[in-house]
Structure formats: structure tokens, C-alpha cells
Amino acid sequence: MKLSQARIALLILVVLATTPGCAVINRIRSKNELNECARAYREGHFAEAEQHAKRALELDPNNKTAPSFIARTIHAQYKPGVDAPENQQIAREAINAYKQLLAIDPTNDEAYKAIAALLGAIKQDNEQRDWILQRANQESVDPVKRAEAFTVLASKQWDCSYKITELPENQQKVTQNGRVLLTYKKPKNPEDYNTALQCATLGLEYANKAISLDPNNESAWSYKTNLLLELGKLAEMDGKPDQAADYRKQAAEAQQETTRLNEAKQKKQPPQSHPSPPAG
């Protein structure tokens, strides 16, 4: 008995689904979905773009571009500065998507930086610190990039100390030889002093680690300078003028290296072209 046309068509579909040709078709469809994703993204339809990117990955699980598109489209839906729970959830979804991207490509700088930025945006300071520190201590990462991570950590520790030492109530003006000098005194709350000291000490450690990985990191030298100045203030607060003077001497030396690196960088930059004067 002959097979009906309907049964023949069904048999053909089954055969196609189990042949390499089906994979080729799905890859083409996946590429089309990514094209639609890009279109929707350009038009600002980020949720639609996300669905196209996810469909592209479903059609072709080996597609290397789709995971990046998924993470970007979710990230684009996050609204900075909005603390609504649903917006926080979007940030978390974007972070998870970027982590999945890093699982595929551990060297993806965009994903690492996006996660760090999102954690900062949703005020997860401790989690952000741990994330950056993990990167800084990861020996498989390029030393220059590890140095950048340590420099970011140093900057945060400097900010922690500076916000305490520069409070008006922790400063006083004195007149010496006809000159008005700014001096520093211990905060009334001993915990504030201890916090500033811990931050400045740890920050200097991070700055030194950055410099050991990349001696030409100008920002690391700059933060080393400022962290030494913080330690100088704190030593002054603690009634240790000799130690304060030593920290400030080290800060001046670090500043010299900062200046040298900056000048060297300026010399390497190509001269800016100037427009030709109009013909007379």
C-alpha cells in the first residue's frame, strides 16, 4: 500500500531534522535572529532585542555572538539611579548573563567591567570589591590588567580615608611664623580614626601591588602618592610628627615618578594637527 502524501511529507521532515542540513538551516535562522536583535537594539527596543538574542542561542547553542548580545540587551534595560526592585532585578539578570559570557570567554574584558559597574550601580560595594579583588589576584590574567584592578581597589581605599581626614571637625588652623597652617587632629570617635588608618594602609598595599605588576601605571603611582599623604595626616593626628614627615617625603618621591610617567606619556602622543590658514 502506498504512503499518503501527508505521511510522506512528515517522513521528509523527520529525515531533515536528523540530518546535518537541519543544523545549517538553524545557523542561518540564528544569524537572522541576531540581525533582528541588532535592529531592535538600534531602535531602542531592548526587551525585544533580548528575545531575538535568546532565540538565536536556542537555534544555535554554539553561536559565540549570541551570549554577548543577551548580556548587552539585558544591561540596556537597566535604568541607572532607579532603586525599584524590578530595576535591581534587571541588573542582577545582566550580571548573571555577563558571568555566563565569562564562563565561555574568561578573557572578556567587557563582561568583567560591566559586572563591576553594575555592582557599583546597585550599591553592592562589598560584592564589587570582592569581584575586582578576584580579578586582581587571578594570575592567568594579563599583569597590566591585574594592575588596573589593584589601582581601582587602591582608589576606593583612598576615598574611604579621605572622607574622614578631610572632615572640617578633624582639621584645625594654626599660625606659625606669621603663616596660617592646616593641621589634623583625631576624630572624636576613635573608630573613625581606625577606619581611616585601615583604609589608607590597605590602599597603599594595593597601590604597591599594582606598581609591582606594572611599574608604568601612572594612576597607581598617583594613588600611592595620595595614600602616603593620608598616612601622613593620620600620623599627625596620632601625635607622631617624625612619622608624618617620613610619609610626606615618600609621597613627594612617588609624585616625582607620577610626573615623570605623565611627561613620558605626553611625549609619546602624536602632535595635534592644526588646520591650514585660509588662502589670502
C-alpha positions as CSV (number, residue, x, y, z in Angstrom):
1,M,0.0,0.0,0.0
2,K,1.3,3.4,-1.0
3,L,2.0,6.0,1.7
4,S,-0.2,9.0,1.6
5,Q,1.2,12.4,0.6
6,A,0.8,13.7,4.2
7,R,2.7,10.8,5.6
8,I,5.4,11.2,3.0
9,A,5.8,14.9,3.9
10,L,6.0,14.0,7.6
11,L,8.7,11.4,6.9
12,I,10.7,14.0,4.9
13,L,10.5,16.5,7.8
14,V,11.7,13.8,10.2
15,V,14.6,12.9,8.0
16,L,15.6,16.6,7.6
17,A,15.5,17.2,11.3
18,T,18.0,14.4,11.8
19,T,20.5,15.4,9.1
20,P,23.3,17.9,9.1
21,G,21.2,20.1,6.8
22,C,18.9,21.0,9.7
23,A,21.9,22.4,11.7
24,V,22.8,24.5,8.7
25,I,19.3,25.9,8.5
26,N,19.2,26.6,12.2
27,R,22.5,28.5,12.0
28,I,21.1,30.6,9.2
29,R,17.9,31.3,11.3
30,S,20.1,32.1,14.3
31,K,22.0,34.7,12.3
32,N,18.8,36.2,11.1
33,E,17.6,36.4,14.8
34,L,20.8,38.3,15.6
35,N,20.2,40.7,12.8
36,E,16.8,41.3,14.2
37,C,18.3,41.7,17.6
38,A,20.7,44.4,16.3
39,R,17.8,46.2,14.6
40,A,15.7,46.2,17.7
41,Y,18.6,47.4,19.8
42,R,19.4,50.3,17.5
43,E,15.7,51.3,17.7
44,G,15.8,51.2,21.5
45,H,13.6,48.2,21.8
46,F,15.8,46.4,24.2
47,A,13.4,43.8,25.6
48,E,12.5,42.7,22.0
49,A,16.2,42.6,21.2
50,E,16.8,40.3,24.2
51,Q,14.2,37.9,22.9
52,H,15.8,37.7,19.5
53,A,19.2,37.1,21.0
54,K,17.9,34.3,23.2
55,R,16.1,32.7,20.2
56,A,19.4,32.9,18.3
57,L,21.1,30.9,21.0
58,E,18.3,28.4,21.1
59,L,18.6,27.8,17.4
60,D,22.4,27.6,17.5
61,P,23.8,26.8,21.0
62,N,27.4,27.1,19.6
63,N,26.8,30.7,18.4
64,K,29.6,32.7,20.0
65,T,28.0,36.1,19.5
66,A,24.5,35.4,21.0
67,P,25.6,35.3,24.7
68,S,27.2,38.7,24.3
69,F,24.1,40.1,22.7
70,I,21.9,38.6,25.5
71,A,24.0,40.3,28.2
72,R,24.1,43.7,26.4
73,T,20.4,43.8,25.7
74,I,19.5,43.0,29.4
75,H,22.1,45.6,30.6
76,A,20.5,48.2,28.3
77,Q,17.2,47.7,30.1
78,Y,18.7,48.7,33.5
79,K,18.0,52.3,34.5
80,P,20.8,53.9,36.4
81,G,19.8,55.6,39.7
82,V,16.4,53.8,39.9
83,D,16.2,51.8,43.1
84,A,13.0,50.0,42.2
85,P,13.1,46.2,42.9
86,E,12.3,45.3,39.4
87,N,15.2,47.5,38.1
88,Q,17.6,45.9,40.6
89,Q,16.4,42.5,39.3
90,I,17.3,43.6,35.8
91,A,20.8,44.5,37.0
92,R,21.2,41.0,38.6
93,E,20.0,39.3,35.4
94,A,22.6,41.3,33.4
95,I,25.3,40.3,35.9
96,N,24.4,36.7,35.6
97,A,24.3,36.9,31.8
98,Y,27.8,38.5,31.8
99,K,29.0,35.8,34.1
100,Q,27.8,33.2,31.6
101,L,29.7,35.0,28.9
102,L,32.8,34.9,31.1
103,A,32.3,31.1,31.5
104,I,32.7,30.9,27.7
105,D,35.4,33.5,27.4
106,P,37.3,34.2,30.6
107,T,39.3,37.0,29.0
108,N,36.3,39.1,28.0
109,D,37.1,42.5,29.5
110,E,33.7,43.9,28.6
111,A,31.9,41.4,30.7
112,Y,34.3,41.9,33.7
113,K,34.0,45.7,33.6
114,A,30.2,45.6,33.1
115,I,29.7,43.4,36.2
116,A,31.9,45.7,38.3
117,A,30.0,48.7,37.1
118,L,26.6,47.1,37.7
119,L,27.6,46.0,41.2
120,G,28.6,49.6,41.9
121,A,25.4,50.9,40.5
122,I,23.2,48.8,42.7
123,K,25.4,49.8,45.7
124,Q,26.8,46.3,46.4
125,D,30.2,47.7,47.5
126,N,31.5,44.6,49.2
127,E,30.5,42.3,46.4
128,Q,32.0,44.7,43.9
129,R,35.3,44.8,45.9
130,D,35.4,41.0,46.0
131,W,34.8,40.8,42.3
132,I,37.6,43.3,41.5
133,L,39.9,41.6,44.0
134,Q,39.3,38.2,42.4
135,R,40.4,39.7,39.1
136,A,43.4,41.4,40.7
137,N,44.6,38.1,42.2
138,Q,44.0,36.0,39.1
139,E,47.4,35.0,37.9
140,S,46.1,33.9,34.5
141,V,45.1,37.5,33.8
142,D,47.5,39.9,32.0
143,P,49.6,41.7,34.6
144,V,48.7,45.1,33.2
145,K,45.0,44.4,33.7
146,R,45.6,43.0,37.1
147,A,47.4,46.2,37.9
148,E,44.4,48.2,36.8
149,A,42.2,46.2,39.1
150,F,44.5,46.8,42.1
151,T,44.6,50.5,41.2
152,V,40.8,50.6,41.4
153,L,40.9,49.0,44.8
154,A,43.5,51.5,45.9
155,S,41.3,54.4,44.8
156,K,38.4,53.1,46.9
157,Q,40.6,52.8,50.0
158,W,41.9,56.3,49.4
159,D,38.4,57.6,49.2
160,C,37.5,55.9,52.4
161,S,40.3,57.6,54.3
162,Y,40.0,61.0,52.6
163,K,36.3,61.3,53.5
164,I,37.3,61.1,57.2
165,T,40.6,63.1,57.3
166,E,39.1,66.0,55.3
167,L,36.1,66.5,57.6
168,P,36.2,70.1,58.9
169,E,35.9,68.9,62.5
170,N,39.1,66.8,62.0
171,Q,41.2,69.9,61.0
172,Q,42.4,73.0,62.6
173,K,44.3,76.1,61.6
174,V,47.3,77.3,63.5
175,T,49.5,80.3,63.0
176,Q,53.2,79.6,62.8
177,N,55.8,82.3,61.9
178,G,53.1,84.5,60.6
179,R,51.7,81.8,58.4
180,V,48.4,80.0,58.8
181,L,48.8,76.2,58.5
182,L,46.3,73.5,58.3
183,T,46.8,70.7,60.8
184,Y,45.0,67.5,61.5
185,K,43.5,66.2,64.8
186,K,42.0,62.9,65.7
187,P,38.3,62.4,65.2
188,K,36.2,62.4,68.4
189,N,35.1,58.9,67.6
190,P,38.1,56.6,67.8
191,E,36.5,54.2,65.3
192,D,36.7,56.8,62.6
193,Y,40.4,57.1,63.0
194,N,40.9,53.4,63.0
195,T,38.7,53.1,59.8
196,A,40.8,55.7,58.0
197,L,44.0,54.1,59.1
198,Q,42.9,50.7,57.9
199,C,41.7,52.1,54.6
200,A,44.9,54.0,53.9
201,T,47.2,51.1,54.9
202,L,45.3,48.6,52.8
203,G,45.1,51.1,49.9
204,L,48.9,51.6,49.9
205,E,49.3,47.8,49.8
206,Y,47.0,47.7,46.7
207,A,48.9,50.5,45.0
208,N,52.2,48.8,45.6
209,K,50.9,45.6,44.2
210,A,49.7,47.4,41.1
211,I,53.1,49.0,40.7
212,S,54.9,45.7,41.1
213,L,52.7,44.3,38.2
214,D,53.0,47.4,36.0
215,P,55.7,49.9,37.0
216,N,54.5,52.3,34.3
217,N,50.9,52.6,35.7
218,E,50.7,56.3,36.3
219,S,47.4,56.1,38.1
220,A,48.8,53.6,40.6
221,W,51.7,55.9,41.4
222,S,49.3,58.8,41.8
223,Y,47.2,56.9,44.3
224,K,50.3,55.8,46.1
225,T,51.2,59.5,46.4
226,N,47.8,60.3,47.8
227,L,47.6,57.3,50.1
228,L,51.0,58.3,51.6
229,L,49.6,61.8,52.2
230,E,46.7,60.2,54.0
231,L,49.0,58.2,56.2
232,G,50.9,61.4,56.9
233,K,47.7,63.1,58.1
234,L,46.9,60.1,60.3
235,A,50.4,60.1,61.8
236,E,50.0,63.8,62.6
237,M,46.6,63.1,64.2
238,D,48.3,60.4,66.3
239,G,51.0,62.8,67.6
240,K,53.8,61.3,65.5
241,P,55.4,64.2,63.6
242,D,58.5,62.3,62.5
243,Q,56.4,59.5,61.0
244,A,54.2,62.1,59.4
245,A,57.2,63.8,57.8
246,D,58.6,60.5,56.5
247,Y,55.2,59.6,54.9
248,R,55.2,63.0,53.2
249,K,58.7,62.6,52.0
250,Q,57.7,59.2,50.4
251,A,54.7,60.9,48.9
252,A,56.9,63.6,47.3
253,E,59.1,60.8,45.8
254,A,56.0,59.0,44.4
255,Q,54.7,62.2,43.0
256,Q,58.0,62.7,41.1
257,E,57.5,59.3,39.5
258,T,53.9,60.2,38.7
259,T,55.1,63.4,37.0
260,R,57.9,61.5,35.1
261,L,55.4,59.0,33.7
262,N,52.9,61.7,32.7
263,E,55.6,63.6,30.9
264,A,56.8,60.5,29.1
265,K,53.3,59.7,28.0
266,Q,52.8,63.3,26.7
267,K,56.0,62.9,24.6
268,K,54.7,59.7,23.0
269,Q,51.4,61.3,21.9
270,P,51.4,62.5,18.3
271,P,51.3,66.2,17.9
272,Q,47.8,67.6,17.1
273,S,47.3,68.7,13.6
274,H,46.3,72.3,13.1
275,P,44.1,73.5,10.2
276,S,45.9,75.3,7.4
277,P,45.3,79.0,7.4
278,P,42.9,80.2,4.8
279,A,44.3,81.4,1.5
280,G,44.8,85.1,1.3
